[in-house]
């Protein structure tokens, strides 16, 4: 088996590819796999698409559900384990930091088949050049790139995510040094960490000008969120070497393009995609994925049409409508009463928040997050009076729909509840609440 680039696939990549292909062949949904195998969503998602080696028990459980011979899978699993064991201590890829981001952004993802197909067609047929994905904030740029990575783990990637930024943390995805370190580590087998920003700039610039030994795809999400945003200005050539495709994304900025910050022009871009709103078919797919009451509503064409009219296809808006539909909050009877404007919808969410978040702890948690952007569970327990590890889950549960939880990957350490990080699930929520709280 090959890795899709002409070379032999590594055992771990081949193992995951066999599992994904078998699931696709049987037409079994991820949810059905999870329930039949008795495994959690995260476990199955990482086993099929994540960067790490799944446990032997997970492989056996998946082989049983997928009705396939476990022996070839277990041989690949053993080879992958042996390869993992010979890696030098402290050598895990920095990109592993984004495994939770990829899972979060692909859990409910639909409506971008055409754009995904265009990107893959460009990679296959052109094999070199820039792809630029542009859209309004919240329109799914990160989700599109995360889904491409999920389907093609051989791609190299970095997500410049403000939501996953943490002051004082060991890895800042918006930092030029951490971004270049992450990419150089993936692109250059001889890369040595700790050389400093100037050394990384020289190395990355050389990698962008030198033809790779095999076809290579690099995804760099949210270039406009790099701090400072013009850090890549002298590092990207206007013409990439043969065999190298660089997929960039950035927010639509009206008459100005974030390409200006990295010294590229529209003429330098081989494929420029502008993400539109979602159509009704995408809403049907999302309602089915969400399950619960939403799956029943997916069969109601009138409801879907009304939902589409209310949301105008805004993916950010749609996400909350779909989640409300899944839990029974949004129904056939009240869909027309949902405000048609995003500001009105946020007003409604604020009313719901006011009804549920009546504790003093809720107000303090939201206030600290409005100021800091991202805080760990340990930070919140230290800052918020009355919040302890005993009541943390029950208090957070009442406001969790407004927040994202980031499971920080710390090389060599098992995940720890205190290290989970919290931020608002969308920049628009944070901006809206900051305005209502008269902050800034």
C-alpha positions in Angstrom: 0.0 0.0 0.0 1.2 3.5 -0.7 0.7 6.7 1.2 -1.0 8.6 -1.7 2.3 10.3 -2.6 4.0 7.4 -4.3 5.9 6.1 -1.2 5.2 3.2 1.2 2.7 4.1 3.9 3.9 4.0 7.5 2.2 1.3 9.6 0.1 3.8 11.6 -1.1 5.6 8.5 -1.9 2.3 6.8 -3.8 1.0 9.9 -6.0 4.1 10.1 -6.5 4.1 6.3 -7.7 0.4 6.4 -10.2 1.3 9.3 -11.5 4.4 7.5 -11.9 2.5 4.2 -13.7 -0.4 5.8 -16.1 2.0 7.6 -16.8 3.8 4.3 -17.3 0.4 2.5 -19.9 -0.7 5.0 -21.5 2.8 5.1 -21.5 2.8 8.9 -21.8 6.2 10.6 -19.2 7.2 13.3 -22.0 7.3 15.8 -23.0 3.7 15.0 -19.4 2.6 15.3 -19.0 4.3 18.7 -22.2 2.7 20.1 -21.5 -0.7 18.7 -17.9 -0.8 19.9 -18.8 0.8 23.3 -16.2 3.5 22.7 -16.3 7.2 23.2 -16.4 9.7 20.3 -12.9 10.9 21.0 -11.5 7.4 21.1 -13.0 6.4 17.8 -12.1 9.7 16.1 -8.5 9.6 17.2 -8.2 5.9 16.3 -9.4 6.6 12.7 -8.0 10.1 12.2 -5.8 11.2 15.1 -2.0 11.4 15.2 -1.4 8.9 18.0 -1.4 5.1 18.1 -4.7 3.6 19.4 -4.7 0.9 22.1 -4.7 -2.7 21.1 -8.2 -3.1 22.7 -9.5 -0.3 20.6 -8.2 -1.9 17.4 -9.8 -5.2 18.3 -13.2 -3.5 19.1 -13.2 -1.6 15.8 -12.3 -4.8 13.8 -15.3 -6.6 15.4 -17.7 -3.7 14.6 -16.4 -3.3 11.1 -16.6 -7.1 10.5 -13.0 -7.4 9.4 -10.0 -9.8 10.2 -8.2 -8.2 13.2 -4.9 -10.0 12.5 -3.6 -7.7 9.7 -4.7 -4.7 11.8 -2.9 -5.9 14.9 0.3 -6.5 12.9 0.2 -2.9 11.7 -0.6 -1.8 15.3 2.4 -3.6 16.7 4.7 -2.1 14.0 3.3 1.3 14.8 3.9 0.8 18.6 7.5 -0.3 17.9 8.1 2.8 15.7 6.7 5.0 18.4 9.0 3.4 21.0 12.2 4.2 19.0 11.3 7.9 18.7 13.7 10.0 20.7 12.4 11.3 24.1 10.7 14.6 23.8 10.2 14.3 20.1 6.4 14.3 19.7 5.2 16.5 16.9 4.0 20.0 17.9 1.0 19.5 15.6 -0.4 17.0 18.1 -1.5 20.1 20.0 -4.3 20.5 17.4 -6.0 17.0 17.8 -8.8 18.5 19.9 -9.3 21.4 17.6 -9.7 19.1 14.6 -12.2 16.9 16.5 -14.2 20.0 17.7 -14.4 21.5 14.2 -15.3 18.3 12.3 -17.9 16.9 14.8 -20.7 18.8 13.0 -19.4 19.5 9.5 -21.3 19.5 6.2 -22.0 21.5 3.1 -18.4 21.9 1.8 -18.0 18.9 -0.5 -17.6 21.2 -3.5 -14.9 23.3 -1.9 -13.1 20.2 -0.5 -13.2 18.6 -4.0 -11.8 21.7 -5.6 -8.8 21.8 -3.2 -8.1 18.1 -3.7 -8.4 18.5 -7.5 -5.9 21.3 -7.4 -3.5 19.2 -5.3 -3.8 16.3 -7.7 -3.7 18.1 -11.0 -1.6 21.2 -10.3 0.7 19.7 -7.6 2.2 23.1 -6.9 1.0 26.6 -5.9 -1.1 28.4 -3.4 -4.7 27.8 -2.4 -6.4 30.6 -0.5 -9.7 30.0 1.4 -11.4 33.2 2.4 -14.6 33.8 4.3 -16.4 35.8 6.9 -15.7 35.1 10.5 -17.5 31.9 11.5 -18.1 30.7 8.0 -16.1 27.5 8.5 -12.5 28.1 7.2 -11.0 26.3 10.1 -13.6 23.5 9.8 -12.8 23.0 6.1 -9.1 22.7 6.7 -9.6 20.5 9.8 -11.7 18.2 7.7 -9.0 18.0 5.0 -6.5 17.1 7.7 -8.9 14.5 9.1 -9.2 12.8 5.8 -5.5 13.2 4.9 -3.3 12.9 8.0 -0.2 12.9 5.7 -0.8 16.6 5.2 1.4 19.0 7.3 -0.5 21.7 9.1 -0.7 24.5 11.7 -3.8 26.3 13.0 -3.2 29.9 14.1 -6.0 29.9 16.6 -6.7 32.7 19.1 -9.1 30.4 20.9 -6.3 28.0 21.7 -3.9 30.7 22.8 -3.0 30.8 26.5 -0.8 33.3 28.2 2.2 31.7 29.9 1.5 28.4 28.1 4.2 26.2 26.6 2.8 26.5 23.1 1.1 29.6 21.5 -0.4 28.8 18.1 -0.4 32.5 17.2 3.3 32.9 17.9 5.5 33.1 14.8 8.2 31.1 16.6 5.8 28.3 17.6 4.1 28.2 14.1 7.4 27.9 12.3 8.8 25.4 14.8 5.6 23.3 14.2 5.9 23.4 10.4 9.7 22.9 10.2 9.4 19.9 12.5 7.0 18.3 10.1 8.7 19.3 6.9 12.3 18.7 7.8 13.3 15.3 9.3 16.7 16.9 10.4 15.0 19.7 12.3 16.4 20.5 15.7 14.3 22.4 18.1 15.3 25.5 20.0 17.2 27.4 17.3 15.3 30.6 17.8 13.1 32.7 15.5 15.9 33.8 13.1 17.1 30.3 12.6 13.5 29.1 12.0 12.9 31.8 9.5 15.9 30.8 7.5 15.0 27.1 7.6 11.3 27.7 6.7 12.3 30.1 3.9 14.7 27.5 2.5 12.0 24.8 2.7 9.5 26.9 0.8 12.0 27.5 -2.1 13.4 23.9 -2.3 11.5 21.3 -4.3 10.5 18.6 -1.8 11.6 15.0 -2.3 8.0 13.9 -2.6 4.7 15.8 -3.2 3.9 17.8 -0.1 0.8 19.7 1.1 1.0 22.3 3.9 -2.1 23.8 5.5 -1.8 27.1 7.4 -5.1 28.2 8.9 -6.0 31.8 9.8 -2.9 33.6 8.6 -4.5 36.9 9.7 -4.4 35.8 13.3 -0.6 35.5 13.4 0.9 37.8 16.0 2.2 40.0 14.3 0.3 39.2 11.1 3.1 40.3 8.7 5.7 37.9 10.2 5.6 35.7 7.0 6.1 38.7 4.7 9.6 37.7 3.5 9.3 34.0 4.0 6.9 32.9 1.2 8.0 33.0 -2.4 5.5 34.2 -5.0 6.1 30.9 -6.8 6.3 27.7 -4.9 8.6 24.9 -6.1 7.2 21.9 -8.0 5.6 19.4 -5.7 4.7 21.8 -2.9 1.1 23.0 -2.3 0.4 25.6 0.4 -3.3 25.9 1.5 -3.8 29.2 3.4 -7.0 30.6 5.0 -8.0 34.0 6.3 -10.9 36.2 7.1 -12.6 38.2 4.5 -11.7 41.9 5.1 -13.8 43.8 2.6 -11.6 45.7 0.1 -8.5 44.6 1.9 -7.1 41.1 1.8 -4.9 39.4 4.5 -2.7 38.3 1.6 -1.3 41.8 1.8 0.3 40.9 5.2 2.2 38.0 3.7 3.3 39.8 0.6 1.2 37.7 -1.8 -1.3 39.0 -4.4 -4.4 37.4 -5.9 -2.3 36.7 -9.0 0.0 34.5 -6.9 -2.9 32.3 -5.9 -3.7 29.3 -8.0 -7.1 28.6 -6.4 -9.1 31.2 -4.5 -12.1 29.9 -2.7 -14.7 32.2 -1.0 -17.0 30.2 1.3 -20.7 31.0 0.8 -23.5 30.3 3.3 -24.8 26.8 3.8 -27.7 25.6 1.6 -30.7 23.5 2.8 -29.1 20.2 2.0 -26.2 21.1 4.3 -28.8 21.8 7.0 -30.4 18.4 6.5 -27.0 16.7 6.9 -26.2 18.7 10.0 -29.5 17.9 11.6 -29.0 14.2 10.9 -25.5 14.3 12.4 -26.7 16.1 15.5 -29.2 13.3 16.2 -31.9 13.4 18.8 -34.9 15.5 18.0 -32.8 17.1 15.1 -32.7 13.9 13.2 -36.6 13.8 13.1 -36.7 17.5 12.0 -34.3 16.7 9.2 -37.1 14.9 7.4 -39.4 17.9 7.5 -38.7 20.0 4.4 -40.9 22.9 5.6 -38.9 23.1 8.8 -35.6 23.0 7.0 -36.7 25.8 4.6 -37.8 27.9 7.6 -34.6 27.3 9.4 -32.6 28.2 6.4 -34.5 31.4 6.0 -34.1 32.3 9.7 -30.3 31.7 9.6 -29.6 32.9 6.0 -27.2 30.0 5.9 -24.7 31.6 8.3 -22.7 28.5 9.5 -22.1 30.1 12.9 -25.8 30.8 13.3 -26.8 27.4 12.0 -24.6 25.6 14.5 -26.6 26.9 17.5 -29.9 26.2 15.7 -28.9 22.6 15.0 -27.8 22.1 18.6 -31.1 23.6 19.9 -33.0 21.3 17.5 -31.1 18.3 18.8 -32.0 19.0 22.4 -35.6 19.9 21.6 -35.3 23.7 22.3 -35.9 24.5 18.6 -39.2 23.0 17.2 -41.6 23.3 14.3 -43.7 25.6 16.5 -41.1 28.2 17.4 -38.7 28.2 14.5 -40.4 31.2 13.0 -40.1 33.1 16.3 -36.4 32.8 16.4 -35.0 36.2 15.6 -33.9 36.6 12.0 -30.8 38.7 12.8 -27.7 37.4 14.4 -27.7 40.2 16.9 -31.3 39.3 17.8 -30.3 35.7 18.2 -27.5 36.7 20.5 -30.0 38.8 22.5 -32.1 35.6 22.9 -29.0 33.6 24.0 -28.2 36.3 26.6 -31.8 36.0 28.0 -31.3 32.2 28.3 -27.9 32.8 29.9 -29.5 35.2 32.4 -32.1 32.6 33.3 -29.6 29.8 33.8 -26.4 31.6 34.8 -27.8 33.1 38.0 -25.0 32.0 40.3 -22.3 34.5 41.3 -19.8 31.9 40.0 -21.3 32.1 36.5 -21.0 35.9 36.4 -17.4 35.7 37.6 -16.4 32.9 35.1 -17.8 34.8 32.2 -16.3 38.0 33.3 -12.8 36.6 33.7 -13.1 34.9 30.2 -14.2 38.1 28.7 -11.1 39.8 29.9 -8.5 37.0 29.5 -9.9 35.2 26.4 -8.7 31.7 27.6 -8.2 30.3 31.0 -7.5 26.8 32.4 -9.8 25.0 34.8 -7.1 25.5 37.4 -7.0 29.2 36.7 -10.8 29.5 37.1 -10.8 27.6 40.4 -8.1 30.0 41.7 -9.8 33.1 40.5 -13.5 32.4 41.2 -14.7 32.3 44.8 -16.7 29.3 45.6 -15.6 27.3 42.5 -13.8 24.1 43.4 -13.0 20.8 41.8 -16.0 19.3 43.6 -18.6 21.6 42.0 -16.7 22.6 38.8 -18.5 20.3 36.4 -22.0 21.1 37.7 -21.5 24.9 37.6 -19.9 24.9 34.2 -22.6 22.6 32.7 -25.1 25.5 32.9 -23.0 27.7 30.6 -21.1 25.2 28.7 -22.9 25.9 25.4 -21.2 29.3 25.2 -17.7 27.9 25.8 -15.2 25.7 24.1 -13.0 23.2 26.1 -9.5 22.7 24.8 -7.7 19.5 26.0 -4.2 20.7 26.0 -1.6 18.1 24.8 1.5 18.2 27.0 4.2 15.8 25.7 5.0 13.1 28.2 2.1 13.9 30.5 -1.3 12.3 30.8 -4.3 14.7 30.2 -5.2 16.5 33.5 -8.6 18.1 34.3 -6.9 21.2 35.7 -5.1 21.7 32.3 -8.3 21.9 30.3 -8.7 25.4 28.9 -11.9 27.3 28.4 -12.8 30.2 26.0 -15.9 31.5 24.3 -17.0 29.2 21.5 -17.0 32.0 18.9 -15.3 35.4 18.7 -18.7 37.0 18.0 -20.0 35.8 21.4 -17.0 37.3 23.2 -17.3 40.6 21.3 -21.1 40.7 21.9 -20.9 40.0 25.6 -18.0 42.4 26.0 -20.1 45.1 24.5 -23.1 44.3 26.7 -20.8 44.3 29.8 -19.2 47.5 28.6 -15.7 46.1 28.7 -13.2 47.9 26.5 
